Amino acid sequence: MSAETGIGNMLPAMQSPSTSVQITPGRGWTRFTYARADMALLGVVQIGPQIGALAQLPGGGYAQVNGDFIELLDAAQVVAALQWAGLPARTASGPSRPATVTIKKRRHAAVPTGA
């Protein structure tokens, strides 16, 4: 457990290596925090008895959010839990560009008639 020293502080999560990370994707994060522009909220994370909203920070790291309190998480454990849950781990590169689709006309070969 980490000591809370104020609103908006960022402390590394203290956990044993054997502590499992459980992730529940979806809007369950609304029970723990409000919509934020400074991070992407992905779902709910539970590490041992601690539970809160799972967020991805702009730098690519992951955090557990409870109100305005942000606790940094071990990215490797979160990525492993996301993969275990069958969810893609988001990259730190930011949002990807939409795919460009080009539709071309079909070409038909002209067959000569007669000689």
Buried (B, 14 or more C-beta within 10 A) or exposed (E): EBEEEEEEEEBEBEBEEEBEBEBBBEEBBEEBBEEBEEBBBBBBBBBBEBBBBBBBBEEEBBBBBBEEBBBBBBBEBBBBBBEEEEBEBBEEEEEEEEEEEEEEEEEEEEEEEEE
